[in-house]
Amino acid sequence: MVKQKQKKYKKSLPKRLSNIFFVLFFCIFSIFTLIAYSSTNYFLLKKERQSVFQAVNIV
């Protein structure tokens, strides 16, 4: 009985580790995506503001 439980535990450990790695990877990926999205939005808004100011200055 004890040996069977140990074998089951040894088999389940890598699965748990892979799940943890998957969750960590997903979190890191989502954080990276959010940072990339917000930074591109910031730069696009900055460029848009500059073009609007240039258009206003021309008129």
Buried (B, 14 or more C-beta within 10 A) or exposed (E): EEEEEEEEEEEEEEEEEEEEEEEEEEEEEEEEEEEEEEEEEEEEEEEEEEEEEEEEEEE
